[in-house]
Amino acid sequence: MISPFAFSPLAVLGMGPMEGLVVLAVIILLFGAKRLPELARSLGKSLSEFKRGKDELNKELEAGRKEAVESAKPVIDTNKTS
């Protein structure tokens, strides 16, 4: 039988629910309960900024790829007389 915790994000790290609670308790002790929302907000902003930068880079790479394909197409001269 598969554990209900097998699909949790902590399972990816090889941690069970008890280890997750210990980590959460240590984080609360280190930073304090008042500072946790501030840390979560800054983490969320950082992740969204990273995602925005990744999306912009992908758009630039795709535009460059299209430009390279267009410039690599051979030009056929139809005015040649044999």
HTML snippet that shows the backbone in 3Dmol.js (N, CA, C, O; Angstrom):
<script src="https://3Dmol.org/build/3Dmol-min.js"></script>
<div id="view" style="width:600px;height:400px;position:relative"></div>
<script>
const pdb = `
ATOM      1  N   MET A   1       0.839  -1.177   0.000  1.00  0.00           N
ATOM      2  CA  MET A   1       0.000   0.000   0.000  1.00  0.00           C
ATOM      3  C   MET A   1       0.885   1.242   0.000  1.00  0.00           C
ATOM      4  O   MET A   1       1.894   1.287   0.704  1.00  0.00           O
ATOM      5  N   ILE A   2       0.515   2.236  -0.777  1.00  0.00           N
ATOM      6  CA  ILE A   2       1.293   3.470  -0.888  1.00  0.00           C
ATOM      7  C   ILE A   2       0.900   4.414   0.240  1.00  0.00           C
ATOM      8  O   ILE A   2      -0.281   4.609   0.527  1.00  0.00           O
ATOM      9  N   SER A   3       1.899   4.986   0.863  1.00  0.00           N
ATOM     10  CA  SER A   3       1.679   5.929   1.946  1.00  0.00           C
ATOM     11  C   SER A   3       1.049   7.210   1.402  1.00  0.00           C
ATOM     12  O   SER A   3       1.385   7.629   0.294  1.00  0.00           O
ATOM     13  N   PRO A   4       0.150   7.840   2.149  1.00  0.00           N
ATOM     14  CA  PRO A   4      -0.432   9.107   1.677  1.00  0.00           C
ATOM     15  C   PRO A   4       0.601  10.232   1.599  1.00  0.00           C
ATOM     16  O   PRO A   4       0.359  11.250   0.951  1.00  0.00           O
ATOM     17  N   PHE A   5       1.725  10.057   2.241  1.00  0.00           N
ATOM     18  CA  PHE A   5       2.773  11.072   2.208  1.00  0.00           C
ATOM     19  C   PHE A   5       3.768  10.843   1.076  1.00  0.00           C
ATOM     20  O   PHE A   5       4.715  11.614   0.921  1.00  0.00           O
ATOM     21  N   ALA A   6       3.562   9.785   0.280  1.00  0.00           N
ATOM     22  CA  ALA A   6       4.504   9.451  -0.783  1.00  0.00           C
ATOM     23  C   ALA A   6       4.554  10.521  -1.860  1.00  0.00           C
ATOM     24  O   ALA A   6       5.566  10.655  -2.549  1.00  0.00           O
ATOM     25  N   PHE A   7       3.485  11.280  -2.015  1.00  0.00           N
ATOM     26  CA  PHE A   7       3.423  12.285  -3.069  1.00  0.00           C
ATOM     27  C   PHE A   7       3.598  13.701  -2.536  1.00  0.00           C
ATOM     28  O   PHE A   7       3.340  14.662  -3.261  1.00  0.00           O
ATOM     29  N   SER A   8       4.023  13.852  -1.309  1.00  0.00           N
ATOM     30  CA  SER A   8       4.227  15.182  -0.747  1.00  0.00           C
ATOM     31  C   SER A   8       5.567  15.737  -1.226  1.00  0.00           C
ATOM     32  O   SER A   8       6.459  14.971  -1.590  1.00  0.00           O
ATOM     33  N   PRO A   9       5.714  17.068  -1.228  1.00  0.00           N
ATOM     34  CA  PRO A   9       6.993  17.663  -1.642  1.00  0.00           C
ATOM     35  C   PRO A   9       8.168  17.206  -0.790  1.00  0.00           C
ATOM     36  O   PRO A   9       9.301  17.162  -1.269  1.00  0.00           O
ATOM     37  N   LEU A  10       7.913  16.871   0.449  1.00  0.00           N
ATOM     38  CA  LEU A  10       8.990  16.418   1.324  1.00  0.00           C
ATOM     39  C   LEU A  10       9.481  15.035   0.938  1.00  0.00           C
ATOM     40  O   LEU A  10      10.633  14.689   1.200  1.00  0.00           O
ATOM     41  N   ALA A  11       8.609  14.232   0.310  1.00  0.00           N
ATOM     42  CA  ALA A  11       9.004  12.890  -0.096  1.00  0.00           C
ATOM     43  C   ALA A  11      10.090  12.959  -1.172  1.00  0.00           C
ATOM     44  O   ALA A  11      10.929  12.064  -1.272  1.00  0.00           O
ATOM     45  N   VAL A  12      10.069  14.012  -1.965  1.00  0.00           N
ATOM     46  CA  VAL A  12      11.098  14.194  -2.989  1.00  0.00           C
ATOM     47  C   VAL A  12      12.464  14.345  -2.329  1.00  0.00           C
ATOM     48  O   VAL A  12      13.477  13.898  -2.867  1.00  0.00           O
ATOM     49  N   LEU A  13      12.482  14.968  -1.182  1.00  0.00           N
ATOM     50  CA  LEU A  13      13.735  15.168  -0.453  1.00  0.00           C
ATOM     51  C   LEU A  13      14.073  13.981   0.433  1.00  0.00           C
ATOM     52  O   LEU A  13      15.090  13.998   1.127  1.00  0.00           O
ATOM     53  N   GLY A  14      13.245  12.961   0.419  1.00  0.00           N
ATOM     54  CA  GLY A  14      13.489  11.791   1.252  1.00  0.00           C
ATOM     55  C   GLY A  14      13.112  12.023   2.703  1.00  0.00           C
ATOM     56  O   GLY A  14      13.650  11.374   3.600  1.00  0.00           O
ATOM     57  N   MET A  15      12.192  12.942   2.936  1.00  0.00           N
ATOM     58  CA  MET A  15      11.781  13.269   4.297  1.00  0.00           C
ATOM     59  C   MET A  15      10.334  12.861   4.511  1.00  0.00           C
ATOM     60  O   MET A  15       9.510  12.964   3.602  1.00  0.00           O
ATOM     61  N   GLY A  16      10.034  12.407   5.688  1.00  0.00           N
ATOM     62  CA  GLY A  16       8.673  12.077   6.066  1.00  0.00           C
ATOM     63  C   GLY A  16       8.022  13.254   6.763  1.00  0.00           C
ATOM     64  O   GLY A  16       8.621  14.323   6.875  1.00  0.00           O
ATOM     65  N   PRO A  17       6.799  13.063   7.232  1.00  0.00           N
ATOM     66  CA  PRO A  17       6.092  14.172   7.885  1.00  0.00           C
ATOM     67  C   PRO A  17       6.746  14.615   9.199  1.00  0.00           C
ATOM     68  O   PRO A  17       6.708  15.799   9.534  1.00  0.00           O
ATOM     69  N   MET A  18       7.335  13.698   9.931  1.00  0.00           N
ATOM     70  CA  MET A  18       7.968  14.089  11.199  1.00  0.00           C
ATOM     71  C   MET A  18       9.221  14.921  10.959  1.00  0.00           C
ATOM     72  O   MET A  18       9.469  15.901  11.661  1.00  0.00           O
ATOM     73  N   GLU A  19      10.005  14.528   9.968  1.00  0.00           N
ATOM     74  CA  GLU A  19      11.195  15.319   9.644  1.00  0.00           C
ATOM     75  C   GLU A  19      10.797  16.709   9.153  1.00  0.00           C
ATOM     76  O   GLU A  19      11.475  17.693   9.449  1.00  0.00           O
ATOM     77  N   GLY A  20       9.693  16.788   8.400  1.00  0.00           N
ATOM     78  CA  GLY A  20       9.199  18.079   7.932  1.00  0.00           C
ATOM     79  C   GLY A  20       8.812  18.987   9.088  1.00  0.00           C
ATOM     80  O   GLY A  20       9.096  20.185   9.069  1.00  0.00           O
ATOM     81  N   LEU A  21       8.162  18.411  10.097  1.00  0.00           N
ATOM     82  CA  LEU A  21       7.790  19.199  11.277  1.00  0.00           C
ATOM     83  C   LEU A  21       9.025  19.674  12.039  1.00  0.00           C
ATOM     84  O   LEU A  21       9.051  20.796  12.545  1.00  0.00           O
ATOM     85  N   VAL A  22      10.037  18.831  12.122  1.00  0.00           N
ATOM     86  CA  VAL A  22      11.277  19.224  12.800  1.00  0.00           C
ATOM     87  C   VAL A  22      11.937  20.387  12.044  1.00  0.00           C
ATOM     88  O   VAL A  22      12.393  21.353  12.655  1.00  0.00           O
ATOM     89  N   VAL A  23      11.980  20.283  10.724  1.00  0.00           N
ATOM     90  CA  VAL A  23      12.572  21.363   9.921  1.00  0.00           C
ATOM     91  C   VAL A  23      11.780  22.647  10.112  1.00  0.00           C
ATOM     92  O   VAL A  23      12.368  23.717  10.271  1.00  0.00           O
ATOM     93  N   LEU A  24      10.447  22.558  10.097  1.00  0.00           N
ATOM     94  CA  LEU A  24       9.606  23.735  10.305  1.00  0.00           C
ATOM     95  C   LEU A  24       9.853  24.345  11.685  1.00  0.00           C
ATOM     96  O   LEU A  24       9.920  25.567  11.817  1.00  0.00           O
ATOM     97  N   ALA A  25       9.988  23.509  12.705  1.00  0.00           N
ATOM     98  CA  ALA A  25      10.254  24.010  14.054  1.00  0.00           C
ATOM     99  C   ALA A  25      11.607  24.711  14.116  1.00  0.00           C
ATOM    100  O   ALA A  25      11.734  25.752  14.761  1.00  0.00           O
ATOM    101  N   VAL A  26      12.612  24.156  13.459  1.00  0.00           N
ATOM    102  CA  VAL A  26      13.940  24.782  13.455  1.00  0.00           C
ATOM    103  C   VAL A  26      13.883  26.134  12.739  1.00  0.00           C
ATOM    104  O   VAL A  26      14.501  27.099  13.188  1.00  0.00           O
ATOM    105  N   ILE A  27      13.146  26.205  11.629  1.00  0.00           N
ATOM    106  CA  ILE A  27      13.025  27.473  10.900  1.00  0.00           C
ATOM    107  C   ILE A  27      12.338  28.519  11.765  1.00  0.00           C
ATOM    108  O   ILE A  27      12.749  29.679  11.790  1.00  0.00           O
ATOM    109  N   ILE A  28      11.291  28.108  12.475  1.00  0.00           N
ATOM    110  CA  ILE A  28      10.599  29.048  13.362  1.00  0.00           C
ATOM    111  C   ILE A  28      11.524  29.515  14.478  1.00  0.00           C
ATOM    112  O   ILE A  28      11.512  30.690  14.846  1.00  0.00           O
ATOM    113  N   LEU A  29      12.326  28.600  15.018  1.00  0.00           N
ATOM    114  CA  LEU A  29      13.261  28.992  16.076  1.00  0.00           C
ATOM    115  C   LEU A  29      14.341  29.936  15.551  1.00  0.00           C
ATOM    116  O   LEU A  29      14.736  30.873  16.245  1.00  0.00           O
ATOM    117  N   LEU A  30      14.819  29.695  14.334  1.00  0.00           N
ATOM    118  CA  LEU A  30      15.885  30.532  13.792  1.00  0.00           C
ATOM    119  C   LEU A  30      15.403  31.928  13.412  1.00  0.00           C
ATOM    120  O   LEU A  30      16.065  32.921  13.717  1.00  0.00           O
ATOM    121  N   PHE A  31      14.262  32.005  12.753  1.00  0.00           N
ATOM    122  CA  PHE A  31      13.818  33.290  12.214  1.00  0.00           C
ATOM    123  C   PHE A  31      12.730  33.948  13.038  1.00  0.00           C
ATOM    124  O   PHE A  31      12.552  35.162  12.947  1.00  0.00           O
ATOM    125  N   GLY A  32      12.008  33.201  13.826  1.00  0.00           N
ATOM    126  CA  GLY A  32      10.913  33.758  14.612  1.00  0.00           C
ATOM    127  C   GLY A  32       9.626  33.755  13.810  1.00  0.00           C
ATOM    128  O   GLY A  32       9.638  33.882  12.586  1.00  0.00           O
ATOM    129  N   ALA A  33       8.531  33.611  14.511  1.00  0.00           N
ATOM    130  CA  ALA A  33       7.226  33.511  13.856  1.00  0.00           C
ATOM    131  C   ALA A  33       6.835  34.815  13.175  1.00  0.00           C
ATOM    132  O   ALA A  33       6.114  34.789  12.177  1.00  0.00           O
ATOM    133  N   LYS A  34       7.291  35.955  13.687  1.00  0.00           N
ATOM    134  CA  LYS A  34       6.929  37.248  13.089  1.00  0.00           C
ATOM    135  C   LYS A  34       7.607  37.459  11.748  1.00  0.00           C
ATOM    136  O   LYS A  34       7.080  38.170  10.892  1.00  0.00           O
ATOM    137  N   ARG A  35       8.750  36.862  11.556  1.00  0.00           N
ATOM    138  CA  ARG A  35       9.526  37.099  10.351  1.00  0.00           C
ATOM    139  C   ARG A  35       9.183  36.116   9.224  1.00  0.00           C
ATOM    140  O   ARG A  35       9.548  36.362   8.074  1.00  0.00           O
ATOM    141  N   LEU A  36       8.499  35.022   9.522  1.00  0.00           N
ATOM    142  CA  LEU A  36       8.186  34.013   8.510  1.00  0.00           C
ATOM    143  C   LEU A  36       7.330  34.556   7.358  1.00  0.00           C
ATOM    144  O   LEU A  36       7.634  34.252   6.204  1.00  0.00           O
ATOM    145  N   PRO A  37       6.280  35.342   7.610  1.00  0.00           N
ATOM    146  CA  PRO A  37       5.514  35.875   6.470  1.00  0.00           C
ATOM    147  C   PRO A  37       6.364  36.763   5.561  1.00  0.00           C
ATOM    148  O   PRO A  37       6.210  36.743   4.339  1.00  0.00           O
ATOM    149  N   GLU A  38       7.251  37.531   6.161  1.00  0.00           N
ATOM    150  CA  GLU A  38       8.144  38.386   5.375  1.00  0.00           C
ATOM    151  C   GLU A  38       9.072  37.533   4.500  1.00  0.00           C
ATOM    152  O   GLU A  38       9.296  37.851   3.332  1.00  0.00           O
ATOM    153  N   LEU A  39       9.601  36.464   5.066  1.00  0.00           N
ATOM    154  CA  LEU A  39      10.462  35.559   4.304  1.00  0.00           C
ATOM    155  C   LEU A  39       9.697  34.882   3.177  1.00  0.00           C
ATOM    156  O   LEU A  39      10.221  34.729   2.073  1.00  0.00           O
ATOM    157  N   ALA A  40       8.468  34.477   3.445  1.00  0.00           N
ATOM    158  CA  ALA A  40       7.651  33.818   2.423  1.00  0.00           C
ATOM    159  C   ALA A  40       7.335  34.788   1.287  1.00  0.00           C
ATOM    160  O   ALA A  40       7.364  34.400   0.119  1.00  0.00           O
ATOM    161  N   ARG A  41       7.033  36.045   1.618  1.00  0.00           N
ATOM    162  CA  ARG A  41       6.767  37.060   0.586  1.00  0.00           C
ATOM    163  C   ARG A  41       7.987  37.292  -0.285  1.00  0.00           C
ATOM    164  O   ARG A  41       7.880  37.345  -1.510  1.00  0.00           O
ATOM    165  N   SER A  42       9.141  37.431   0.340  1.00  0.00           N
ATOM    166  CA  SER A  42      10.353  37.691  -0.434  1.00  0.00           C
ATOM    167  C   SER A  42      10.719  36.479  -1.288  1.00  0.00           C
ATOM    168  O   SER A  42      11.222  36.637  -2.400  1.00  0.00           O
ATOM    169  N   LEU A  43      10.473  35.284  -0.783  1.00  0.00           N
ATOM    170  CA  LEU A  43      10.714  34.080  -1.575  1.00  0.00           C
ATOM    171  C   LEU A  43       9.775  34.035  -2.775  1.00  0.00           C
ATOM    172  O   LEU A  43      10.197  33.708  -3.884  1.00  0.00           O
ATOM    173  N   GLY A  44       8.512  34.362  -2.559  1.00  0.00           N
ATOM    174  CA  GLY A  44       7.545  34.397  -3.658  1.00  0.00           C
ATOM    175  C   GLY A  44       7.912  35.423  -4.708  1.00  0.00           C
ATOM    176  O   GLY A  44       7.808  35.152  -5.904  1.00  0.00           O
ATOM    177  N   LYS A  45       8.344  36.603  -4.274  1.00  0.00           N
ATOM    178  CA  LYS A  45       8.759  37.640  -5.230  1.00  0.00           C
ATOM    179  C   LYS A  45       9.989  37.195  -6.006  1.00  0.00           C
ATOM    180  O   LYS A  45      10.086  37.427  -7.211  1.00  0.00           O
ATOM    181  N   SER A  46      10.919  36.564  -5.323  1.00  0.00           N
ATOM    182  CA  SER A  46      12.127  36.086  -5.997  1.00  0.00           C
ATOM    183  C   SER A  46      11.796  35.027  -7.040  1.00  0.00           C
ATOM    184  O   SER A  46      12.336  35.048  -8.146  1.00  0.00           O
ATOM    185  N   LEU A  47      10.908  34.103  -6.686  1.00  0.00           N
ATOM    186  CA  LEU A  47      10.526  33.058  -7.631  1.00  0.00           C
ATOM    187  C   LEU A  47       9.791  33.636  -8.835  1.00  0.00           C
ATOM    188  O   LEU A  47      10.024  33.205  -9.965  1.00  0.00           O
ATOM    189  N   SER A  48       8.908  34.608  -8.610  1.00  0.00           N
ATOM    190  CA  SER A  48       8.189  35.202  -9.738  1.00  0.00           C
ATOM    191  C   SER A  48       9.139  36.001 -10.629  1.00  0.00           C
ATOM    192  O   SER A  48       8.986  35.993 -11.850  1.00  0.00           O
ATOM    193  N   GLU A  49      10.113  36.687 -10.038  1.00  0.00           N
ATOM    194  CA  GLU A  49      11.105  37.422 -10.827  1.00  0.00           C
ATOM    195  C   GLU A  49      11.967  36.456 -11.638  1.00  0.00           C
ATOM    196  O   GLU A  49      12.295  36.736 -12.791  1.00  0.00           O
ATOM    197  N   PHE A  50      12.328  35.339 -11.051  1.00  0.00           N
ATOM    198  CA  PHE A  50      13.103  34.320 -11.763  1.00  0.00           C
ATOM    199  C   PHE A  50      12.306  33.775 -12.942  1.00  0.00           C
ATOM    200  O   PHE A  50      12.839  33.612 -14.039  1.00  0.00           O
ATOM    201  N   LYS A  51      11.031  33.496 -12.709  1.00  0.00           N
ATOM    202  CA  LYS A  51      10.177  32.964 -13.773  1.00  0.00           C
ATOM    203  C   LYS A  51      10.018  33.994 -14.889  1.00  0.00           C
ATOM    204  O   LYS A  51      10.061  33.637 -16.066  1.00  0.00           O
ATOM    205  N   ARG A  52       9.834  35.264 -14.535  1.00  0.00           N
ATOM    206  CA  ARG A  52       9.694  36.321 -15.533  1.00  0.00           C
ATOM    207  C   ARG A  52      10.974  36.432 -16.366  1.00  0.00           C
ATOM    208  O   ARG A  52      10.904  36.573 -17.587  1.00  0.00           O
ATOM    209  N   GLY A  53      12.118  36.372 -15.733  1.00  0.00           N
ATOM    210  CA  GLY A  53      13.392  36.435 -16.452  1.00  0.00           C
ATOM    211  C   GLY A  53      13.582  35.233 -17.363  1.00  0.00           C
ATOM    212  O   GLY A  53      14.080  35.369 -18.481  1.00  0.00           O
ATOM    213  N   LYS A  54      13.186  34.059 -16.890  1.00  0.00           N
ATOM    214  CA  LYS A  54      13.282  32.843 -17.697  1.00  0.00           C
ATOM    215  C   LYS A  54      12.396  32.945 -18.927  1.00  0.00           C
ATOM    216  O   LYS A  54      12.806  32.566 -20.024  1.00  0.00           O
ATOM    217  N   ASP A  55      11.174  33.458 -18.748  1.00  0.00           N
ATOM    218  CA  ASP A  55      10.258  33.602 -19.876  1.00  0.00           C
ATOM    219  C   ASP A  55      10.789  34.601 -20.901  1.00  0.00           C
ATOM    220  O   ASP A  55      10.684  34.370 -22.106  1.00  0.00           O
ATOM    221  N   GLU A  56      11.363  35.717 -20.426  1.00  0.00           N
ATOM    222  CA  GLU A  56      11.939  36.707 -21.339  1.00  0.00           C
ATOM    223  C   GLU A  56      13.114  36.114 -22.112  1.00  0.00           C
ATOM    224  O   GLU A  56      13.252  36.356 -23.311  1.00  0.00           O
ATOM    225  N   LEU A  57      13.951  35.349 -21.444  1.00  0.00           N
ATOM    226  CA  LEU A  57      15.084  34.717 -22.114  1.00  0.00           C
ATOM    227  C   LEU A  57      14.606  33.730 -23.173  1.00  0.00           C
ATOM    228  O   LEU A  57      15.156  33.675 -24.272  1.00  0.00           O
ATOM    229  N   ASN A  58      13.579  32.950 -22.837  1.00  0.00           N
ATOM    230  CA  ASN A  58      13.032  32.004 -23.816  1.00  0.00           C
ATOM    231  C   ASN A  58      12.474  32.731 -25.032  1.00  0.00           C
ATOM    232  O   ASN A  58      12.651  32.268 -26.158  1.00  0.00           O
ATOM    233  N   LYS A  59      11.796  33.873 -24.822  1.00  0.00           N
ATOM    234  CA  LYS A  59      11.262  34.648 -25.947  1.00  0.00           C
ATOM    235  C   LYS A  59      12.392  35.176 -26.821  1.00  0.00           C
ATOM    236  O   LYS A  59      12.304  35.128 -28.048  1.00  0.00           O
ATOM    237  N   GLU A  60      13.458  35.681 -26.190  1.00  0.00           N
ATOM    238  CA  GLU A  60      14.595  36.186 -26.953  1.00  0.00           C
ATOM    239  C   GLU A  60      15.274  35.075 -27.741  1.00  0.00           C
ATOM    240  O   GLU A  60      15.655  35.277 -28.894  1.00  0.00           O
ATOM    241  N   LEU A  61      15.427  33.905 -27.129  1.00  0.00           N
ATOM    242  CA  LEU A  61      16.050  32.786 -27.828  1.00  0.00           C
ATOM    243  C   LEU A  61      15.196  32.324 -29.001  1.00  0.00           C
ATOM    244  O   LEU A  61      15.722  31.999 -30.065  1.00  0.00           O
ATOM    245  N   GLU A  62      13.891  32.294 -28.811  1.00  0.00           N
ATOM    246  CA  GLU A  62      12.989  31.881 -29.888  1.00  0.00           C
ATOM    247  C   GLU A  62      13.033  32.893 -31.037  1.00  0.00           C
ATOM    248  O   GLU A  62      13.033  32.503 -32.204  1.00  0.00           O
ATOM    249  N   ALA A  63      13.071  34.180 -30.713  1.00  0.00           N
ATOM    250  CA  ALA A  63      13.157  35.202 -31.752  1.00  0.00           C
ATOM    251  C   ALA A  63      14.484  35.083 -32.500  1.00  0.00           C
ATOM    252  O   ALA A  63      14.516  35.217 -33.723  1.00  0.00           O
ATOM    253  N   GLY A  64      15.560  34.837 -31.790  1.00  0.00           N
ATOM    254  CA  GLY A  64      16.865  34.662 -32.419  1.00  0.00           C
ATOM    255  C   GLY A  64      16.901  33.421 -33.284  1.00  0.00           C
ATOM    256  O   GLY A  64      17.521  33.421 -34.348  1.00  0.00           O
ATOM    257  N   ARG A  65      16.244  32.362 -32.839  1.00  0.00           N
ATOM    258  CA  ARG A  65      16.192  31.119 -33.609  1.00  0.00           C
ATOM    259  C   ARG A  65      15.424  31.345 -34.910  1.00  0.00           C
ATOM    260  O   ARG A  65      15.849  30.879 -35.967  1.00  0.00           O
ATOM    261  N   LYS A  66      14.297  32.057 -34.841  1.00  0.00           N
ATOM    262  CA  LYS A  66      13.512  32.342 -36.043  1.00  0.00           C
ATOM    263  C   LYS A  66      14.314  33.201 -37.014  1.00  0.00           C
ATOM    264  O   LYS A  66      14.286  32.983 -38.225  1.00  0.00           O
ATOM    265  N   GLU A  67      15.028  34.179 -36.465  1.00  0.00           N
ATOM    266  CA  GLU A  67      15.845  35.054 -37.302  1.00  0.00           C
ATOM    267  C   GLU A  67      16.958  34.259 -37.980  1.00  0.00           C
ATOM    268  O   GLU A  67      17.258  34.493 -39.151  1.00  0.00           O
ATOM    269  N   ALA A  68      17.565  33.333 -37.268  1.00  0.00           N
ATOM    270  CA  ALA A  68      18.640  32.517 -37.833  1.00  0.00           C
ATOM    271  C   ALA A  68      18.103  31.614 -38.941  1.00  0.00           C
ATOM    272  O   ALA A  68      18.768  31.412 -39.957  1.00  0.00           O
ATOM    273  N   VAL A  69      16.912  31.078 -38.748  1.00  0.00           N
ATOM    274  CA  VAL A  69      16.314  30.214 -39.763  1.00  0.00           C
ATOM    275  C   VAL A  69      15.995  31.028 -41.013  1.00  0.00           C
ATOM    276  O   VAL A  69      16.231  30.575 -42.133  1.00  0.00           O
ATOM    277  N   GLU A  70      15.461  32.221 -40.818  1.00  0.00           N
ATOM    278  CA  GLU A  70      15.125  33.077 -41.961  1.00  0.00           C
ATOM    279  C   GLU A  70      16.377  33.479 -42.731  1.00  0.00           C
ATOM    280  O   GLU A  70      16.361  33.516 -43.962  1.00  0.00           O
ATOM    281  N   SER A  71      17.449  33.778 -42.030  1.00  0.00           N
ATOM    282  CA  SER A  71      18.669  34.214 -42.718  1.00  0.00           C
ATOM    283  C   SER A  71      19.394  33.041 -43.369  1.00  0.00           C
ATOM    284  O   SER A  71      20.216  33.248 -44.261  1.00  0.00           O
ATOM    285  N   ALA A  72      19.109  31.822 -42.943  1.00  0.00           N
ATOM    286  CA  ALA A  72      19.772  30.645 -43.499  1.00  0.00           C
ATOM    287  C   ALA A  72      19.061  30.108 -44.742  1.00  0.00           C
ATOM    288  O   ALA A  72      19.599  29.241 -45.431  1.00  0.00           O
ATOM    289  N   LYS A  73      17.858  30.612 -45.036  1.00  0.00           N
ATOM    290  CA  LYS A  73      17.141  30.145 -46.211  1.00  0.00           C
ATOM    291  C   LYS A  73      17.882  30.602 -47.467  1.00  0.00           C
ATOM    292  O   LYS A  73      18.312  31.753 -47.547  1.00  0.00           O
ATOM    293  N   PRO A  74      18.034  29.713 -48.441  1.00  0.00           N
ATOM    294  CA  PRO A  74      18.729  30.114 -49.661  1.00  0.00           C
ATOM    295  C   PRO A  74      17.883  31.067 -50.498  1.00  0.00           C
ATOM    296  O   PRO A  74      16.658  30.960 -50.567  1.00  0.00           O
ATOM    297  N   VAL A  75      18.576  31.988 -51.118  1.00  0.00           N
ATOM    298  CA  VAL A  75      17.894  32.935 -51.987  1.00  0.00           C
ATOM    299  C   VAL A  75      17.960  32.387 -53.397  1.00  0.00           C
ATOM    300  O   VAL A  75      19.044  32.113 -53.912  1.00  0.00           O
ATOM    301  N   ILE A  76      16.808  32.228 -54.022  1.00  0.00           N
ATOM    302  CA  ILE A  76      16.747  31.684 -55.375  1.00  0.00           C
ATOM    303  C   ILE A  76      16.592  32.842 -56.348  1.00  0.00           C
ATOM    304  O   ILE A  76      15.665  33.647 -56.259  1.00  0.00           O
ATOM    305  N   ASP A  77      17.531  32.891 -57.277  1.00  0.00           N
ATOM    306  CA  ASP A  77      17.516  33.957 -58.285  1.00  0.00           C
ATOM    307  C   ASP A  77      16.710  33.453 -59.473  1.00  0.00           C
ATOM    308  O   ASP A  77      17.126  32.512 -60.149  1.00  0.00           O
ATOM    309  N   THR A  78      15.565  34.066 -59.734  1.00  0.00           N
ATOM    310  CA  THR A  78      14.699  33.644 -60.834  1.00  0.00           C
ATOM    311  C   THR A  78      15.041  34.370 -62.127  1.00  0.00           C
ATOM    312  O   THR A  78      14.433  34.093 -63.161  1.00  0.00           O
ATOM    313  N   ASN A  79      15.980  35.274 -62.097  1.00  0.00           N
ATOM    314  CA  ASN A  79      16.340  36.042 -63.282  1.00  0.00           C
ATOM    315  C   ASN A  79      17.498  35.425 -64.048  1.00  0.00           C
ATOM    316  O   ASN A  79      18.006  36.036 -64.987  1.00  0.00           O
ATOM    317  N   LYS A  80      17.923  34.233 -63.669  1.00  0.00           N
ATOM    318  CA  LYS A  80      19.040  33.575 -64.344  1.00  0.00           C
ATOM    319  C   LYS A  80      18.615  33.143 -65.731  1.00  0.00           C
ATOM    320  O   LYS A  80      17.514  32.623 -65.913  1.00  0.00           O
ATOM    321  N   THR A  81      19.468  33.350 -66.698  1.00  0.00           N
ATOM    322  CA  THR A  81      19.225  32.855 -68.040  1.00  0.00           C
ATOM    323  C   THR A  81      20.293  31.840 -68.361  1.00  0.00           C
ATOM    324  O   THR A  81      21.481  32.103 -68.171  1.00  0.00           O
ATOM    325  N   SER A  82      19.889  30.692 -68.843  1.00  0.00           N
ATOM    326  CA  SER A  82      20.855  29.652 -69.146  1.00  0.00           C
ATOM    327  C   SER A  82      21.141  29.589 -70.614  1.00  0.00           C
ATOM    328  O   SER A  82      21.940  28.762 -71.052  1.00  0.00           O
TER     329      SER A  82
END
`;
const viewer = $3Dmol.createViewer("view");
viewer.addModel(pdb, "pdb");
viewer.setStyle({}, {cartoon: {color: "spectrum"}});
viewer.zoomTo();
viewer.render();
</script>
